[in-house]
């Protein structure tokens, strides 16, 4: 096979053209990527950021000056993707998703090139399959992960790894790679954990480059943060205030080791239901260790894997919300290890680890139907049992190989297809879209239906507002996104004000005071009130008094979203 694509593998020095298995696998990958672009859409969190950027931008504010509950560079990243999109909502979302996939492919190709041409190159098969799995794990990530700050940080970290291995001179490589890795830190600040994961991976391969990159990234991160504070008039203020409006943050709840352990066990199980490749991580590590003769290297692999997992979970725990996308980088690491393990095993024996590959296919096929299974099959214990079964399958492969029964020879492209099947599980209609605390909250189909209902409600509300008139939004995310009218201040969605309902100690924050002035200073002619999110009975009473003095709302069900008019 030739080197032109992810699944084009070179055997020895003889280049062969893609066979039927290679072409078939390539077509399946393209079909899956196309299907995800056309059917998946964007998650509500991304719509929230887009709603803020669009409505704030229509009021004359640049992304530097609009509050979206996300840092400076992430706002500009999403704004840049949005600027390229055009057309109806569905078309714009498809274009944005397509741009994300293009970035994944570019990052994957760069990683493969680096792994093949670094000072300590991997065999082409290993480099190709590892890079392919990384790129596809990002491109086919669950919708709840896609384009989130953690996902973007993982993508940037892949770019940094590619650069640091591709450039010959270590100090030049570190200087150049520190830019994408520093940007990974800047995506959400807590994404420094993702950058650390990348550094750990580099450290296993090249200690000098890892240490140089760590130093360069520290400098780059400080410089980038300084630039954001210089460019955005409110960036330093928001960086101080944002952590204080997170009710679940560890700084508020305190550290309870038993509770953290329990939440971690449940969280990782939930994550494995969304991304079944995560359940294969221990087994893939075992296969890599089985082919590693050096005892010291085996210890390094185990320690690195543990540190990556602990670092990722720590970043989730510190934020305290235990949202699935907070660990978006972990399935990417699992996918990379899957590709490396399978390719290395194939290179050693000329045959794949068939038991492990079979389990990978099984999980990829079963995961989309998890929500339809009996409750006991959706439990946390079953997710951990799945990891144990995969580990047993890997042990079986190790034992069979030691007995000289390695199994049948299978085309490499078909082996790669097994990984594709596993990674594609999150894109199917019946696959879990949201899962928390051991329960599937919505499948992809159900989430799409919820989005359509919100769009229909927004259309009704929009008919009550003259075209182009600015709006005071006391509503969240999807409604603001679908209504699409301009705001009149830098806080299009009043997140700071809404937090006063549950966190009375935040009412003295500068950002809360500024957000309140969006109501009283130059009030918009219309307001959209969503009581289920912005409760007039619980939010700061001074804010409510100001709103009721200025606006009159129709008599309706207290839970119904309404359009209010300026008195």
Buried (B, 14 or more C-beta within 10 A) or exposed (E): BEBEBBBBBBEEEEEEEBEEBBEBBBEBBEEBBEBBBEBBBBBBBBBBBBBBBBBBBBBEBBBBBBBBBBBBBBBBBBBEBBEEBEEEBEEBBBBBBBBBBEBBBBBBBBBBBBBBEBEEEBBBBBBBBBBBBBBBBBBBBBBBBBBBBBBBBBBBBBBBBBBBBBBEEBBEBBBBBBBBBBBBBBBBBBBBBBBBBBBBBBBBBBEEBBBBBBEBBBEBBEEBBEBBBEBBEBBBBBBEBBBBBBEEBBEEEEEEEEEBEEBBBBBBBBBBBBBBBBBBBBBBBBBBBBBBEEEEEBEBBBEBBEBBBEBBBBBBBBBBEBBBBBBBBBBBBBBBBBBBBBBBBBBEBEBBBBBBBBBBBBBBBBBBBBBEEEEEEBBBEBBBEBBEBBBBBBBBBBEBBEEEEBBEEBBBBBBBBBBBBBBBBBBBBBBBBBBBEBEBEBBBBBBBEBBEEBBEBBEEBBEEBEEEEBBBBBBBBBBBBBBBBBBBBBBBBBBBBBBBBEBEEBBEBEBBEBBBEBBEEEBBBBBBBBBEBBBBEBBBEEBBEBBEEBBEBEEEEEEEBBBBBEE
